[in-house]
């Protein structure tokens, strides 16, 4: 849960939810990438996309927390990347990929909701 002491976050429910979703996404994607790395070359695209999402989602959350004027541009990029990664993870039956799909789709939705509010 985002810190309630940060006024611009606590006053914006969509931003607070987006920050939480981004940090959850980082955790799921790092776990998925690590697990996929042990599964061979056929998982290379999943690993790359999960690592990209983890980096962008983390950056996006940090930009929102510090109220950067660029956080809305990152919201759209992060949402697009989350959806692409979810599509890739969905192709695989592994538990970590399936968990990642749900987290990625939620993160994409919260990013879009926050950017349009």
C-alpha positions as CSV (number, residue, x, y, z in Angstrom):
1,X,0.0,0.0,0.0
2,X,1.3,3.4,-1.0
3,X,2.3,5.7,1.9
4,X,-0.7,7.7,3.1
5,X,1.6,10.6,4.2
6,X,2.3,11.5,0.5
7,X,-0.4,14.1,-0.1
8,X,-0.5,14.0,-3.9
9,X,-0.8,10.2,-3.7
10,X,-3.3,9.9,-0.8
11,X,-5.5,12.5,-2.5
12,X,-5.6,10.5,-5.8
13,X,-7.1,7.0,-5.4
14,X,-6.2,6.0,-9.0
15,X,-2.5,7.0,-8.5
16,X,-2.3,5.1,-5.2
17,X,-3.8,2.0,-6.8
18,X,-1.4,2.3,-9.8
19,X,1.7,2.6,-7.5
20,X,0.6,-0.5,-5.6
21,X,0.0,-2.4,-8.9
22,X,3.3,-1.3,-10.3
23,X,5.2,-2.6,-7.3
24,X,3.3,-5.8,-7.3
25,X,4.1,-6.1,-11.0
26,X,7.8,-5.7,-10.4
27,X,7.7,-8.6,-7.9
28,X,5.7,-10.9,-10.2
29,X,7.8,-10.1,-13.2
30,X,11.1,-10.6,-11.4
31,X,9.9,-13.9,-10.1
32,X,8.6,-15.0,-13.5
33,X,11.8,-13.9,-15.3
34,X,14.0,-15.8,-12.8
35,X,11.9,-19.0,-13.1
36,X,11.8,-18.7,-17.0
37,X,15.6,-18.3,-17.1
38,X,16.0,-21.9,-16.0
39,X,13.5,-23.2,-18.5
40,X,15.6,-22.8,-21.7
41,X,15.7,-20.8,-24.9
42,X,12.0,-21.1,-25.6
43,X,11.4,-18.8,-22.6
44,X,13.8,-16.1,-23.7
45,X,11.1,-13.6,-24.9
46,X,9.2,-14.0,-21.7
47,X,12.4,-13.3,-19.7
48,X,13.2,-10.2,-21.7
49,X,9.7,-8.8,-21.5
50,X,9.3,-9.5,-17.8
51,X,12.6,-7.8,-17.1
52,X,11.6,-4.8,-19.2
53,X,8.3,-4.5,-17.3
54,X,9.9,-4.8,-14.0
55,X,12.2,-1.9,-14.8
56,X,9.6,0.3,-16.4
57,X,7.0,-0.4,-13.7
58,X,9.5,0.4,-11.0
59,X,10.4,3.6,-12.7
60,X,6.8,4.6,-13.2
61,X,5.9,4.0,-9.6
62,X,8.9,6.1,-8.5
63,X,7.9,8.9,-10.9
64,X,4.4,8.9,-9.4
65,X,5.7,9.0,-5.8
66,X,7.9,12.0,-6.6
67,X,5.2,13.7,-8.6
68,X,7.2,13.9,-11.8
69,X,5.6,15.7,-14.7
70,X,6.5,12.7,-16.9
71,X,4.6,10.0,-15.0
72,X,1.6,10.1,-17.3
73,X,3.8,9.4,-20.4
74,X,5.3,6.4,-18.5
75,X,1.8,5.2,-17.6
76,X,0.9,4.5,-21.3
77,X,4.3,2.9,-22.0
78,X,4.0,0.7,-18.9
79,X,0.4,-0.3,-19.8
80,X,1.4,-1.3,-23.3
81,X,4.4,-3.2,-22.2
82,X,2.4,-5.0,-19.5
83,X,-0.1,-6.1,-22.1
84,X,2.6,-7.4,-24.4
85,X,4.2,-9.3,-21.6
86,X,0.9,-10.7,-20.5
87,X,0.2,-12.0,-24.0
88,X,3.6,-13.7,-24.0
89,X,3.2,-15.2,-20.5
90,X,-0.3,-16.4,-21.4
91,X,1.3,-18.7,-24.0
92,X,3.0,-20.7,-21.2
93,X,1.5,-23.1,-18.7
94,X,3.9,-22.5,-15.9
95,X,2.4,-21.3,-12.6
96,X,4.7,-18.2,-12.4
97,X,3.6,-17.2,-16.0
98,X,-0.1,-17.5,-15.2
99,X,0.3,-15.5,-11.9
100,X,2.2,-12.9,-13.9
101,X,-0.6,-12.6,-16.5
102,X,-3.1,-11.6,-13.8
103,X,-0.8,-9.1,-12.2
104,X,0.3,-7.6,-15.6
105,X,-3.3,-7.1,-16.8
106,X,-4.3,-5.4,-13.5
107,X,-1.2,-3.1,-13.7
108,X,-2.1,-2.1,-17.3
109,X,-5.6,-1.3,-16.3
110,X,-4.6,0.7,-13.2
111,X,-2.0,2.7,-15.3
112,X,-4.6,3.6,-17.9
113,X,-7.2,4.5,-15.2
114,X,-4.6,6.7,-13.4
115,X,-3.6,8.5,-16.7
116,X,-7.2,9.2,-17.7
117,X,-8.3,10.6,-14.3
